[in-house]
Amino acid sequence: MEANFDQGNAVPKGTASEVFTTFLKLGLTSFGGPIAHLGYFRDEIVVRRKWLDEKGYGDLVALCQFLPGPASSQVGFALGLMRGGPLGALAAWAAFTLPSAIILIIFAKAATALDNPLGQGLLHGLKLVAVAVVAQAVWGMAKSLTPDKPRIIIALLAVVAVIFAGIFGQLAAIVVGGFVGLVLCRADAQRTGELIAFGVPKSVGIVCLLAFLGLLFALPLLAGALSDRGVDVFDAFYRSGSLVFGGGHVVLPLLSSEVVGPGWVSDSSFLAGYGLAQAVPGPLFTFAAYLGAVMSTPLNGILGAAICLVAIFLPGFLLLVGALPFWGSVSRLPLAQAAMRGANAAVVGVLGAALYHPVWTSAVLTQIDFLLAITGFLLLVIWRASPWIVVVSLAAAAAGLKVCGLA
C-alpha cells in the first residue's frame, strides 16, 4: 500500500475503545525507552493488527523523530488519530501514559515512608540509576547524533553554554545549534515518503502551530503578570516539553532547571524519581507526574501531577497535528534537515552537561557510589540488561550497604 497523504476528512477505521484497549496493553508492557516503544508499537499495530503497513509506519516515525517532543507518545497519538479520530488520539495517549504516571504518583505520595536507613539507601540507589541511565543516553546519542567533527564542535559549544548560562544556555544551545547546522551540517537530503491519511486539514494544522507558538511566548508573560503558581508550573513544563529534541532523556536538564532551581523539588527527590522512572513501562515524560505530585508548593498531589502531565505533553501534540498536513514537503528540504542535525548535536552537549551536574555531583559521593554507577552503566551498555533490572539491582545494593553501615 502506498503511503499517500490526504488532507481531507479521513474516516476512522476503528473506535476509541478499541484504541484504548490496544494502547493500555502497550502502556502496561512497553519497557526500555522510546526506541523500544517504537518496536512494541510496530509488533502490535503493524504486524499483529495491521492498522497500517511498514511504509506508512516508517514515515510516521520519521516525522515524530524530526519534531520536538516525546517521539513514541507522538507516534501513539497519531496512530490513535488515524484509527479512531480525535477521541482515538486521546484514548491512545491516556492508555499509554496513565499506568506509569499512576505508579510514579503513588511513589511520590509514599516517599515520606522512606525516611529510614533502608528507605534512604533505596532512594540513593535510584539516584545512582539516574547516573547510569543518563550516561548510557549520552553514549548512545553521541554515537548517532555527533558522528563527525562539525557536530562534535556543536555539542562541545553546547556544554560550554550550559555551564556558563544555565537554563538560558540550554535554550540558546539548541537554537544556535540549529542555525550552525544550516552552515556546517548540510548533506544530501534523505527523501521521505508522504504520510498516510490522518484527516487533518491545513487550516487545523495552522491553528495548532499558532497555538503552540502562542502558548510558548504568552505563558511566560502571564506567569510574570499574574504571579499565579499554577501558571508558573504550567509554563515551566510546557516550555520543557517544547524543547526536547533527540530523545526523552533531554527533558532531564530542562526540568531540573525549572523545578530544582526555584526550590520546588529537591535535588535528591528529583533524581530518585528520575531513577524510578526507568523501571516503569510507558513514556519517560510521565516523570512530570511524579514531579507535580512531590512539589513542595501548594500546587502538588493529584492536581499538580495532572497539570504537569498535560503541560509537558501538550506542545509535542500541537506540533504533531500542526505538521501533519505539511510534512511531505518540508521533510525534503535540505536546510530543514541540516538545522535538525545541528539541533540534535546540541542536545548531546546539553545532556552531557547535565550528566555532570546535577546528576553526577548529587549521586556519586563515595568510591562505592562510583563503583555502583559504573556497574549500572556497564549492565546497560555492554550486557544490554533491561532498565528495570538495573533499577532493582542498584537500589537493593545501595539499601543493603546503607543498612549495614557501609555507605
BALOBA-1460 file (C-alpha; in Angstrom, 3 decimals):
// residues 407
<rec num="1" residu="m" x="0.000" y="0.000" z="0.000"/>
<rec num="2" residu="e" x="1.363" y="3.418" z="-0.957"/>
<rec num="3" residu="a" x="1.676" y="5.822" z="1.979"/>
<rec num="4" residu="n" x="-0.332" y="8.614" z="0.348"/>
<rec num="5" residu="f" x="-1.250" y="11.731" z="2.356"/>
<rec num="6" residu="d" x="-4.791" y="13.066" z="2.190"/>
<rec num="7" residu="q" x="-5.569" y="16.317" z="3.970"/>
<rec num="8" residu="g" x="-9.311" y="15.751" z="3.742"/>
<rec num="9" residu="n" x="-11.579" y="14.213" z="6.354"/>
<rec num="10" residu="a" x="-10.366" y="10.647" z="6.726"/>
<rec num="11" residu="v" x="-12.954" y="8.246" z="8.160"/>
<rec num="12" residu="p" x="-11.708" y="6.479" z="11.334"/>
<rec num="13" residu="k" x="-11.324" y="2.740" z="10.776"/>
<rec num="14" residu="g" x="-11.978" y="1.731" z="14.391"/>
<rec num="15" residu="t" x="-13.310" y="3.032" z="17.695"/>
<rec num="16" residu="a" x="-11.816" y="4.943" z="20.594"/>
<rec num="17" residu="s" x="-12.467" y="1.972" z="22.894"/>
<rec num="18" residu="e" x="-10.523" y="-0.332" z="20.572"/>
<rec num="19" residu="v" x="-7.644" y="2.132" z="20.547"/>
<rec num="20" residu="f" x="-7.759" y="2.431" z="24.343"/>
<rec num="21" residu="t" x="-7.561" y="-1.314" z="24.981"/>
<rec num="22" residu="t" x="-4.758" y="-1.695" z="22.436"/>
<rec num="23" residu="f" x="-2.634" y="1.038" z="23.965"/>
<rec num="24" residu="l" x="-3.429" y="0.052" z="27.534"/>
<rec num="25" residu="k" x="-1.704" y="-3.259" z="26.808"/>
<rec num="26" residu="l" x="1.270" y="-1.313" z="25.430"/>
<rec num="27" residu="g" x="1.257" y="1.073" z="28.388"/>
<rec num="28" residu="l" x="1.496" y="-1.846" z="30.797"/>
<rec num="29" residu="t" x="4.200" y="-3.792" z="28.969"/>
<rec num="30" residu="s" x="6.393" y="-1.343" z="26.996"/>
<rec num="31" residu="f" x="9.658" y="-1.112" z="28.912"/>
<rec num="32" residu="g" x="13.011" y="0.191" z="27.709"/>
<rec num="33" residu="g" x="12.598" y="3.759" z="26.453"/>
<rec num="34" residu="p" x="11.298" y="5.353" z="23.230"/>
<rec num="35" residu="i" x="13.248" y="3.250" z="20.743"/>
<rec num="36" residu="a" x="11.983" y="0.062" z="22.393"/>
<rec num="37" residu="h" x="8.457" y="1.525" z="22.473"/>
<rec num="38" residu="l" x="8.543" y="2.016" z="18.705"/>
<rec num="39" residu="g" x="9.424" y="-1.656" z="18.363"/>
<rec num="40" residu="y" x="6.491" y="-2.666" z="20.567"/>
<rec num="41" residu="f" x="4.183" y="-0.421" z="18.520"/>
<rec num="42" residu="r" x="5.353" y="-1.984" z="15.287"/>
<rec num="43" residu="d" x="4.778" y="-5.526" z="16.554"/>
<rec num="44" residu="e" x="1.296" y="-4.748" z="17.876"/>
<rec num="45" residu="i" x="-0.033" y="-2.228" z="15.321"/>
<rec num="46" residu="v" x="1.711" y="-3.121" z="12.056"/>
<rec num="47" residu="v" x="2.447" y="-6.851" z="12.340"/>
<rec num="48" residu="r" x="-0.386" y="-8.107" z="14.537"/>
<rec num="49" residu="r" x="-3.315" y="-5.729" z="13.975"/>
<rec num="50" residu="k" x="-2.324" y="-4.428" z="10.502"/>
<rec num="51" residu="w" x="-3.707" y="-0.924" z="11.047"/>
<rec num="52" residu="l" x="-1.129" y="0.333" z="8.531"/>
<rec num="53" residu="d" x="1.816" y="-1.019" z="6.541"/>
<rec num="54" residu="e" x="5.560" y="-0.773" z="7.135"/>
<rec num="55" residu="k" x="5.933" y="2.168" z="4.745"/>
<rec num="56" residu="g" x="3.293" y="4.250" z="6.480"/>
<rec num="57" residu="y" x="4.675" y="3.409" z="9.913"/>
<rec num="58" residu="g" x="8.200" y="4.315" z="8.872"/>
<rec num="59" residu="d" x="7.044" y="7.686" z="7.519"/>
<rec num="60" residu="l" x="5.185" y="8.423" z="10.757"/>
<rec num="61" residu="v" x="8.212" y="7.547" z="12.890"/>
<rec num="62" residu="a" x="10.385" y="9.827" z="10.736"/>
<rec num="63" residu="l" x="8.021" y="12.749" z="11.332"/>
<rec num="64" residu="c" x="7.916" y="12.243" z="15.101"/>
<rec num="65" residu="q" x="11.687" y="11.942" z="15.349"/>
<rec num="66" residu="f" x="12.043" y="15.171" z="13.373"/>
<rec num="67" residu="l" x="9.766" y="17.163" z="15.731"/>
<rec num="68" residu="p" x="10.482" y="18.200" z="19.313"/>
<rec num="69" residu="g" x="8.598" y="16.166" z="21.900"/>
<rec num="70" residu="p" x="8.263" y="12.568" z="23.102"/>
<rec num="71" residu="a" x="8.614" y="10.594" z="19.867"/>
<rec num="72" residu="s" x="6.971" y="7.342" z="20.981"/>
<rec num="73" residu="s" x="3.980" y="9.148" z="22.529"/>
<rec num="74" residu="q" x="3.605" y="11.254" z="19.378"/>
<rec num="75" residu="v" x="3.591" y="8.094" z="17.251"/>
<rec num="76" residu="g" x="0.956" y="6.567" z="19.538"/>
<rec num="77" residu="f" x="-1.146" y="9.739" z="19.420"/>
<rec num="78" residu="a" x="-1.006" y="9.783" z="15.606"/>
<rec num="79" residu="l" x="-1.906" y="6.085" z="15.372"/>
<rec num="80" residu="g" x="-4.902" y="6.700" z="17.635"/>
<rec num="81" residu="l" x="-5.903" y="9.677" z="15.462"/>
<rec num="82" residu="m" x="-5.671" y="7.558" z="12.321"/>
<rec num="83" residu="r" x="-7.650" y="4.661" z="13.808"/>
<rec num="84" residu="g" x="-10.263" y="6.399" z="15.944"/>
<rec num="85" residu="g" x="-10.241" y="10.108" z="15.127"/>
<rec num="86" residu="p" x="-9.649" y="12.777" z="17.807"/>
<rec num="87" residu="l" x="-11.158" y="10.604" z="20.551"/>
<rec num="88" residu="g" x="-8.914" y="7.765" z="19.439"/>
<rec num="89" residu="a" x="-5.867" y="10.035" z="19.730"/>
<rec num="90" residu="l" x="-6.801" y="10.978" z="23.304"/>
<rec num="91" residu="a" x="-7.545" y="7.340" z="24.133"/>
<rec num="92" residu="a" x="-4.121" y="6.234" z="22.850"/>
<rec num="93" residu="w" x="-2.326" y="8.890" z="24.910"/>
<rec num="94" residu="a" x="-4.284" y="8.189" z="28.103"/>
<rec num="95" residu="a" x="-3.929" y="4.413" z="27.889"/>
<rec num="96" residu="f" x="-0.200" y="4.518" z="27.120"/>
<rec num="97" residu="t" x="0.567" y="7.197" z="29.718"/>
<rec num="98" residu="l" x="-1.592" y="6.570" z="32.788"/>
<rec num="99" residu="p" x="-0.132" y="3.244" z="34.018"/>
<rec num="100" residu="s" x="3.369" y="4.649" z="34.579"/>
<rec num="101" residu="a" x="2.020" y="8.025" z="35.737"/>
<rec num="102" residu="i" x="-0.094" y="6.364" z="38.435"/>
<rec num="103" residu="i" x="2.859" y="4.280" z="39.655"/>
<rec num="104" residu="l" x="5.068" y="7.364" z="39.913"/>
<rec num="105" residu="i" x="2.373" y="9.366" z="41.731"/>
<rec num="106" residu="i" x="1.986" y="6.565" z="44.270"/>
<rec num="107" residu="f" x="5.752" y="6.552" z="44.782"/>
<rec num="108" residu="a" x="5.723" y="10.327" z="45.288"/>
<rec num="109" residu="k" x="2.983" y="10.085" z="47.919"/>
<rec num="110" residu="a" x="4.800" y="7.241" z="49.712"/>
<rec num="111" residu="a" x="8.172" y="8.995" z="49.772"/>
<rec num="112" residu="t" x="7.719" y="10.125" z="53.393"/>
<rec num="113" residu="a" x="7.569" y="6.473" z="54.465"/>
<rec num="114" residu="l" x="11.156" y="6.053" z="53.264"/>
<rec num="115" residu="d" x="12.700" y="8.252" z="55.978"/>
<rec num="116" residu="n" x="14.777" y="5.459" z="57.492"/>
<rec num="117" residu="p" x="18.137" y="3.799" z="56.649"/>
<rec num="118" residu="l" x="16.536" y="1.272" z="54.298"/>
<rec num="119" residu="g" x="14.481" y="3.912" z="52.524"/>
<rec num="120" residu="q" x="17.399" y="6.327" z="52.301"/>
<rec num="121" residu="g" x="19.509" y="3.582" z="50.755"/>
<rec num="122" residu="l" x="16.797" y="2.809" z="48.200"/>
<rec num="123" residu="l" x="16.498" y="6.485" z="47.250"/>
<rec num="124" residu="h" x="20.258" y="6.822" z="46.892"/>
<rec num="125" residu="g" x="20.322" y="3.713" z="44.720"/>
<rec num="126" residu="l" x="17.729" y="5.303" z="42.438"/>
<rec num="127" residu="k" x="19.941" y="8.393" z="42.131"/>
<rec num="128" residu="l" x="22.803" y="6.116" z="41.047"/>
<rec num="129" residu="v" x="20.466" y="4.539" z="38.489"/>
<rec num="130" residu="a" x="19.967" y="8.040" z="37.057"/>
<rec num="131" residu="v" x="23.756" y="8.362" z="36.643"/>
<rec num="132" residu="a" x="23.958" y="5.069" z="34.730"/>
<rec num="133" residu="v" x="20.917" y="5.774" z="32.557"/>
<rec num="134" residu="v" x="21.923" y="9.313" z="31.595"/>
<rec num="135" residu="a" x="25.464" y="8.156" z="30.845"/>
<rec num="136" residu="q" x="24.021" y="5.471" z="28.569"/>
<rec num="137" residu="a" x="21.841" y="8.069" z="26.848"/>
<rec num="138" residu="v" x="24.795" y="10.401" z="26.268"/>
<rec num="139" residu="w" x="26.879" y="7.499" z="24.951"/>
<rec num="140" residu="g" x="24.222" y="6.298" z="22.523"/>
<rec num="141" residu="m" x="23.157" y="9.745" z="21.352"/>
<rec num="142" residu="a" x="26.746" y="10.856" z="20.820"/>
<rec num="143" residu="k" x="27.411" y="7.899" z="18.511"/>
<rec num="144" residu="s" x="24.342" y="8.557" z="16.382"/>
<rec num="145" residu="l" x="23.935" y="12.351" z="16.555"/>
<rec num="146" residu="t" x="27.572" y="13.554" z="16.587"/>
<rec num="147" residu="p" x="29.309" y="11.281" z="14.048"/>
<rec num="148" residu="d" x="31.511" y="13.995" z="12.502"/>
<rec num="149" residu="k" x="33.693" y="16.949" z="13.515"/>
<rec num="150" residu="p" x="31.145" y="19.751" z="12.856"/>
<rec num="151" residu="r" x="28.539" y="18.132" z="15.093"/>
<rec num="152" residu="i" x="31.131" y="17.320" z="17.777"/>
<rec num="153" residu="i" x="32.047" y="21.017" z="17.803"/>
<rec num="154" residu="i" x="28.363" y="21.980" z="18.174"/>
<rec num="155" residu="a" x="27.992" y="19.552" z="21.103"/>
<rec num="156" residu="l" x="31.082" y="20.935" z="22.874"/>
<rec num="157" residu="l" x="29.859" y="24.513" z="22.405"/>
<rec num="158" residu="a" x="26.539" y="23.455" z="23.918"/>
<rec num="159" residu="v" x="28.351" y="22.124" z="27.006"/>
<rec num="160" residu="v" x="30.099" y="25.495" z="27.414"/>
<rec num="161" residu="a" x="26.813" y="27.371" z="27.009"/>
<rec num="162" residu="v" x="25.086" y="25.289" z="29.693"/>
<rec num="163" residu="i" x="27.981" y="25.615" z="32.143"/>
<rec num="164" residu="f" x="28.025" y="29.414" z="31.938"/>
<rec num="165" residu="a" x="24.370" y="30.266" z="31.347"/>
<rec num="166" residu="g" x="22.212" y="27.547" z="32.946"/>
<rec num="167" residu="i" x="18.658" y="27.262" z="31.588"/>
<rec num="168" residu="f" x="19.232" y="30.165" z="29.182"/>
<rec num="169" residu="g" x="22.316" y="28.363" z="27.923"/>
<rec num="170" residu="q" x="20.265" y="25.228" z="27.279"/>
<rec num="171" residu="l" x="17.735" y="27.112" z="25.171"/>
<rec num="172" residu="a" x="20.415" y="29.098" z="23.360"/>
<rec num="173" residu="a" x="22.472" y="25.964" z="22.658"/>
<rec num="174" residu="i" x="19.570" y="24.229" z="20.918"/>
<rec num="175" residu="v" x="18.558" y="27.292" z="18.892"/>
<rec num="176" residu="v" x="22.108" y="28.217" z="17.922"/>
<rec num="177" residu="g" x="22.863" y="24.558" z="17.159"/>
<rec num="178" residu="g" x="20.067" y="24.621" z="14.591"/>
<rec num="179" residu="f" x="21.438" y="27.763" z="12.936"/>
<rec num="180" residu="v" x="25.005" y="26.441" z="12.929"/>
<rec num="181" residu="g" x="23.690" y="23.226" z="11.401"/>
<rec num="182" residu="l" x="22.417" y="25.228" z="8.428"/>
<rec num="183" residu="v" x="26.050" y="26.001" z="7.613"/>
<rec num="184" residu="l" x="28.035" y="23.005" z="8.867"/>
<rec num="185" residu="c" x="25.629" y="20.066" z="8.602"/>
<rec num="186" residu="r" x="24.367" y="20.151" z="5.054"/>
<rec num="187" residu="a" x="24.288" y="16.813" z="3.303"/>
<rec num="188" residu="d" x="22.256" y="15.009" z="0.691"/>
<rec num="189" residu="a" x="18.596" y="15.192" z="1.607"/>
<rec num="190" residu="q" x="17.069" y="11.935" z="2.720"/>
<rec num="191" residu="r" x="13.902" y="11.580" z="0.758"/>
<rec num="192" residu="t" x="10.899" y="10.669" z="2.861"/>
<rec num="193" residu="g" x="7.565" y="9.441" z="1.584"/>
<rec num="194" residu="e" x="4.315" y="11.240" z="2.312"/>
<rec num="195" residu="l" x="2.179" y="10.259" z="5.267"/>
<rec num="196" residu="i" x="-0.973" y="8.219" z="5.206"/>
<rec num="197" residu="a" x="-4.351" y="9.928" z="5.636"/>
<rec num="198" residu="f" x="-4.971" y="11.441" z="9.085"/>
<rec num="199" residu="g" x="-7.850" y="13.730" z="8.177"/>
<rec num="200" residu="v" x="-6.097" y="16.912" z="9.330"/>
<rec num="201" residu="p" x="-6.857" y="19.914" z="7.069"/>
<rec num="202" residu="k" x="-4.203" y="22.561" z="6.589"/>
<rec num="203" residu="s" x="-6.375" y="25.083" z="8.433"/>
<rec num="204" residu="v" x="-6.372" y="22.895" z="11.551"/>
<rec num="205" residu="g" x="-2.618" y="22.389" z="11.233"/>
<rec num="206" residu="i" x="-2.053" y="26.148" z="11.090"/>
<rec num="207" residu="v" x="-4.264" y="26.713" z="14.155"/>
<rec num="208" residu="c" x="-2.278" y="24.097" z="16.115"/>
<rec num="209" residu="l" x="1.059" y="25.636" z="15.113"/>
<rec num="210" residu="l" x="-0.163" y="29.095" z="16.119"/>
<rec num="211" residu="a" x="-1.440" y="27.688" z="19.426"/>
<rec num="212" residu="f" x="1.951" y="26.098" z="20.074"/>
<rec num="213" residu="l" x="3.805" y="29.359" z="19.455"/>
<rec num="214" residu="g" x="1.215" y="31.456" z="21.249"/>
<rec num="215" residu="l" x="1.453" y="29.395" z="24.438"/>
<rec num="216" residu="l" x="5.240" y="29.245" z="24.241"/>
<rec num="217" residu="f" x="5.528" y="33.053" z="24.245"/>
<rec num="218" residu="a" x="2.384" y="34.023" z="26.176"/>
<rec num="219" residu="l" x="2.775" y="31.731" z="29.187"/>
<rec num="220" residu="p" x="5.985" y="33.377" z="30.498"/>
<rec num="221" residu="l" x="4.300" y="36.786" z="30.188"/>
<rec num="222" residu="l" x="1.203" y="35.566" z="32.035"/>
<rec num="223" residu="a" x="3.348" y="33.942" z="34.710"/>
<rec num="224" residu="g" x="5.142" y="37.239" z="35.303"/>
<rec num="225" residu="a" x="1.965" y="39.319" z="35.270"/>
<rec num="226" residu="l" x="-0.311" y="37.117" z="37.387"/>
<rec num="227" residu="s" x="2.108" y="35.711" z="39.987"/>
<rec num="228" residu="d" x="-0.014" y="32.561" z="39.987"/>
<rec num="229" residu="r" x="1.704" y="29.288" z="40.912"/>
<rec num="230" residu="g" x="-0.490" y="27.232" z="38.580"/>
<rec num="231" residu="v" x="0.517" y="29.359" z="35.587"/>
<rec num="232" residu="d" x="4.168" y="29.225" z="36.703"/>
<rec num="233" residu="v" x="4.123" y="25.431" z="36.819"/>
<rec num="234" residu="f" x="2.239" y="25.025" z="33.523"/>
<rec num="235" residu="d" x="4.685" y="27.412" z="31.849"/>
<rec num="236" residu="a" x="7.742" y="25.555" z="33.185"/>
<rec num="237" residu="f" x="6.553" y="22.144" z="31.998"/>
<rec num="238" residu="y" x="5.145" y="23.398" z="28.684"/>
<rec num="239" residu="r" x="8.472" y="25.086" z="27.887"/>
<rec num="240" residu="s" x="10.398" y="21.935" z="28.804"/>
<rec num="241" residu="g" x="8.195" y="19.779" z="26.575"/>
<rec num="242" residu="s" x="8.639" y="22.240" z="23.705"/>
<rec num="243" residu="l" x="12.424" y="21.901" z="23.598"/>
<rec num="244" residu="v" x="13.029" y="18.166" z="23.797"/>
<rec num="245" residu="f" x="14.992" y="17.198" z="20.687"/>
<rec num="246" residu="g" x="16.775" y="13.902" z="20.274"/>
<rec num="247" residu="g" x="15.160" y="11.761" z="22.962"/>
<rec num="248" residu="g" x="13.169" y="11.822" z="26.185"/>
<rec num="249" residu="h" x="16.266" y="11.967" z="28.377"/>
<rec num="250" residu="v" x="16.899" y="15.527" z="27.188"/>
<rec num="251" residu="v" x="13.970" y="16.607" z="29.378"/>
<rec num="252" residu="l" x="16.148" y="15.930" z="32.447"/>
<rec num="253" residu="p" x="18.310" y="19.095" z="32.320"/>
<rec num="254" residu="l" x="15.356" y="21.220" z="31.231"/>
<rec num="255" residu="l" x="13.141" y="20.077" z="34.098"/>
<rec num="256" residu="s" x="15.991" y="20.225" z="36.592"/>
<rec num="257" residu="s" x="16.478" y="23.916" z="35.844"/>
<rec num="258" residu="e" x="12.758" y="24.590" z="36.033"/>
<rec num="259" residu="v" x="11.833" y="22.765" z="39.265"/>
<rec num="260" residu="v" x="15.053" y="22.263" z="41.241"/>
<rec num="261" residu="g" x="16.352" y="25.780" z="40.581"/>
<rec num="262" residu="p" x="13.345" y="27.578" z="42.151"/>
<rec num="263" residu="g" x="13.266" y="25.095" z="45.030"/>
<rec num="264" residu="w" x="10.009" y="23.397" z="44.079"/>
<rec num="265" residu="v" x="11.666" y="19.953" z="44.205"/>
<rec num="266" residu="s" x="14.893" y="18.962" z="45.968"/>
<rec num="267" residu="d" x="17.860" y="17.523" z="44.055"/>
<rec num="268" residu="s" x="17.501" y="14.268" z="45.983"/>
<rec num="269" residu="s" x="13.795" y="13.818" z="45.246"/>
<rec num="270" residu="f" x="14.285" y="14.818" z="41.610"/>
<rec num="271" residu="l" x="16.972" y="12.229" z="40.894"/>
<rec num="272" residu="a" x="15.252" y="9.489" z="42.918"/>
<rec num="273" residu="g" x="12.081" y="9.928" z="40.874"/>
<rec num="274" residu="y" x="14.042" y="10.015" z="37.630"/>
<rec num="275" residu="g" x="15.740" y="6.775" z="38.588"/>
<rec num="276" residu="l" x="12.430" y="5.092" z="39.376"/>
<rec num="277" residu="a" x="11.003" y="6.319" z="36.059"/>
<rec num="278" residu="q" x="13.443" y="3.951" z="34.332"/>
<rec num="279" residu="a" x="11.754" y="0.938" z="35.942"/>
<rec num="280" residu="v" x="8.173" y="1.615" z="34.861"/>
<rec num="281" residu="p" x="6.647" y="0.980" z="31.425"/>
<rec num="282" residu="g" x="5.436" y="3.743" z="29.172"/>
<rec num="283" residu="p" x="6.886" y="7.157" z="28.263"/>
<rec num="284" residu="l" x="9.650" y="8.828" z="30.271"/>
<rec num="285" residu="f" x="7.636" y="12.064" z="30.203"/>
<rec num="286" residu="t" x="5.422" y="10.623" z="32.957"/>
<rec num="287" residu="f" x="8.255" y="11.700" z="35.246"/>
<rec num="288" residu="a" x="6.397" y="15.026" z="35.125"/>
<rec num="289" residu="a" x="3.512" y="13.443" z="37.070"/>
<rec num="290" residu="y" x="5.929" y="12.460" z="39.848"/>
<rec num="291" residu="l" x="7.350" y="15.986" z="39.992"/>
<rec num="292" residu="g" x="3.884" y="17.514" z="40.122"/>
<rec num="293" residu="a" x="2.888" y="15.218" z="42.981"/>
<rec num="294" residu="v" x="6.041" y="15.756" z="45.054"/>
<rec num="295" residu="m" x="6.405" y="19.555" z="44.685"/>
<rec num="296" residu="s" x="6.842" y="21.469" z="47.937"/>
<rec num="297" residu="t" x="4.365" y="24.116" z="46.784"/>
<rec num="298" residu="p" x="0.613" y="24.476" z="47.358"/>
<rec num="299" residu="l" x="0.102" y="23.040" z="43.877"/>
<rec num="300" residu="n" x="1.037" y="19.364" z="44.320"/>
<rec num="301" residu="g" x="-0.559" y="15.950" z="44.779"/>
<rec num="302" residu="i" x="-3.006" y="14.659" z="42.163"/>
<rec num="303" residu="l" x="-3.837" y="18.142" z="40.833"/>
<rec num="304" residu="g" x="-0.182" y="19.087" z="40.460"/>
<rec num="305" residu="a" x="0.559" y="15.781" z="38.741"/>
<rec num="306" residu="a" x="-2.298" y="16.285" z="36.269"/>
<rec num="307" residu="i" x="-1.257" y="19.856" z="35.400"/>
<rec num="308" residu="c" x="2.389" y="18.893" z="34.857"/>
<rec num="309" residu="l" x="1.477" y="15.831" z="32.803"/>
<rec num="310" residu="v" x="-0.805" y="17.748" z="30.437"/>
<rec num="311" residu="a" x="1.612" y="20.683" z="30.159"/>
<rec num="312" residu="i" x="4.639" y="18.604" z="29.171"/>
<rec num="313" residu="f" x="2.815" y="16.526" z="26.526"/>
<rec num="314" residu="l" x="0.718" y="19.331" z="25.006"/>
<rec num="315" residu="p" x="3.409" y="21.095" z="22.897"/>
<rec num="316" residu="g" x="4.534" y="17.879" z="21.223"/>
<rec num="317" residu="f" x="0.973" y="17.005" z="20.251"/>
<rec num="318" residu="l" x="0.218" y="20.516" z="18.966"/>
<rec num="319" residu="l" x="3.351" y="20.386" z="16.813"/>
<rec num="320" residu="l" x="2.483" y="16.919" z="15.541"/>
<rec num="321" residu="v" x="-1.039" y="17.827" z="14.439"/>
<rec num="322" residu="g" x="0.274" y="21.096" z="13.023"/>
<rec num="323" residu="a" x="2.948" y="19.327" z="10.989"/>
<rec num="324" residu="l" x="0.815" y="16.510" z="9.550"/>
<rec num="325" residu="p" x="-0.586" y="18.463" z="6.569"/>
<rec num="326" residu="f" x="2.825" y="19.883" z="5.631"/>
<rec num="327" residu="w" x="5.303" y="17.130" z="6.470"/>
<rec num="328" residu="g" x="5.576" y="15.637" z="2.989"/>
<rec num="329" residu="s" x="7.095" y="18.798" z="1.502"/>
<rec num="330" residu="v" x="9.004" y="20.231" z="4.493"/>
<rec num="331" residu="s" x="10.838" y="16.992" z="5.276"/>
<rec num="332" residu="r" x="12.526" y="17.067" z="1.857"/>
<rec num="333" residu="l" x="14.106" y="20.482" z="2.344"/>
<rec num="334" residu="p" x="17.895" y="20.112" z="2.791"/>
<rec num="335" residu="l" x="18.004" y="23.199" z="5.030"/>
<rec num="336" residu="a" x="15.387" y="21.739" z="7.386"/>
<rec num="337" residu="q" x="17.352" y="18.515" z="7.682"/>
<rec num="338" residu="a" x="20.607" y="20.423" z="8.261"/>
<rec num="339" residu="a" x="19.042" y="22.513" z="11.034"/>
<rec num="340" residu="m" x="17.791" y="19.395" z="12.774"/>
<rec num="341" residu="r" x="21.237" y="17.787" z="12.575"/>
<rec num="342" residu="g" x="22.694" y="20.817" z="14.320"/>
<rec num="343" residu="a" x="19.949" y="20.960" z="16.966"/>
<rec num="344" residu="n" x="20.310" y="17.250" z="17.701"/>
<rec num="345" residu="a" x="24.080" y="17.637" z="18.114"/>
<rec num="346" residu="a" x="23.470" y="20.478" z="20.572"/>
<rec num="347" residu="v" x="21.194" y="18.351" z="22.753"/>
<rec num="348" residu="v" x="24.026" y="15.831" z="23.145"/>
<rec num="349" residu="g" x="26.055" y="18.613" z="24.739"/>
<rec num="350" residu="v" x="23.111" y="19.760" z="26.881"/>
<rec num="351" residu="l" x="22.577" y="16.249" z="28.211"/>
<rec num="352" residu="g" x="26.313" y="15.736" z="28.693"/>
<rec num="353" residu="a" x="26.488" y="18.842" z="30.873"/>
<rec num="354" residu="a" x="23.540" y="17.555" z="32.915"/>
<rec num="355" residu="l" x="25.313" y="14.229" z="33.397"/>
<rec num="356" residu="y" x="27.963" y="16.069" z="35.407"/>
<rec num="357" residu="h" x="25.631" y="18.486" z="37.201"/>
<rec num="358" residu="p" x="23.233" y="17.769" z="38.789"/>
<rec num="359" residu="v" x="23.232" y="14.017" z="38.140"/>
<rec num="360" residu="w" x="26.841" y="13.048" z="38.978"/>
<rec num="361" residu="t" x="27.521" y="15.660" z="41.650"/>
<rec num="362" residu="s" x="24.334" y="14.791" z="43.558"/>
<rec num="363" residu="a" x="24.646" y="10.999" z="43.436"/>
<rec num="364" residu="v" x="28.304" y="9.919" z="43.311"/>
<rec num="365" residu="l" x="29.635" y="10.839" z="46.749"/>
<rec num="366" residu="t" x="31.954" y="7.924" z="47.569"/>
<rec num="367" residu="q" x="34.098" y="5.336" z="45.824"/>
<rec num="368" residu="i" x="31.362" y="2.751" z="46.384"/>
<rec num="369" residu="d" x="28.875" y="5.051" z="44.654"/>
<rec num="370" residu="f" x="31.271" y="5.320" z="41.714"/>
<rec num="371" residu="l" x="31.573" y="1.530" z="41.543"/>
<rec num="372" residu="l" x="27.800" y="1.037" z="41.600"/>
<rec num="373" residu="a" x="27.205" y="3.712" z="38.947"/>
<rec num="374" residu="i" x="29.840" y="2.211" z="36.640"/>
<rec num="375" residu="t" x="28.344" y="-1.240" z="37.181"/>
<rec num="376" residu="g" x="24.914" y="0.030" z="36.191"/>
<rec num="377" residu="f" x="26.333" y="1.696" z="33.075"/>
<rec num="378" residu="l" x="28.117" y="-1.490" z="32.001"/>
<rec num="379" residu="l" x="24.982" y="-3.557" z="32.619"/>
<rec num="380" residu="l" x="23.040" y="-1.270" z="30.289"/>
<rec num="381" residu="v" x="25.653" y="-0.749" z="27.566"/>
<rec num="382" residu="i" x="27.687" y="-3.981" z="27.496"/>
<rec num="383" residu="w" x="25.286" y="-6.625" z="28.778"/>
<rec num="384" residu="r" x="22.145" y="-4.934" z="27.410"/>
<rec num="385" residu="a" x="20.298" y="-5.530" z="30.662"/>
<rec num="386" residu="s" x="16.718" y="-4.280" z="30.931"/>
<rec num="387" residu="p" x="16.437" y="-0.950" z="32.766"/>
<rec num="388" residu="w" x="14.211" y="-2.410" z="35.466"/>
<rec num="389" residu="i" x="16.906" y="-4.988" z="36.290"/>
<rec num="390" residu="v" x="19.436" y="-2.185" z="36.766"/>
<rec num="391" residu="v" x="16.966" y="-0.232" z="38.906"/>
<rec num="392" residu="v" x="16.282" y="-3.183" z="41.201"/>
<rec num="393" residu="s" x="19.953" y="-4.184" z="41.418"/>
<rec num="394" residu="l" x="21.366" y="-0.751" z="42.257"/>
<rec num="395" residu="a" x="18.546" y="0.149" z="44.652"/>
<rec num="396" residu="a" x="18.927" y="-3.149" z="46.503"/>
<rec num="397" residu="a" x="22.728" y="-2.838" z="46.661"/>
<rec num="398" residu="a" x="22.623" y="0.746" z="47.931"/>
<rec num="399" residu="a" x="19.937" y="-0.120" z="50.507"/>
<rec num="400" residu="g" x="21.922" y="-3.099" z="51.752"/>
<rec num="401" residu="l" x="25.084" y="-1.036" z="52.134"/>
<rec num="402" residu="k" x="23.182" y="1.675" z="53.993"/>
<rec num="403" residu="v" x="21.562" y="-0.755" z="56.435"/>
<rec num="404" residu="c" x="24.934" y="-2.417" z="57.093"/>
<rec num="405" residu="g" x="26.536" y="0.959" z="57.754"/>
<rec num="406" residu="l" x="28.901" y="0.694" z="54.774"/>
<rec num="407" residu="a" x="27.511" y="3.711" z="52.937"/>
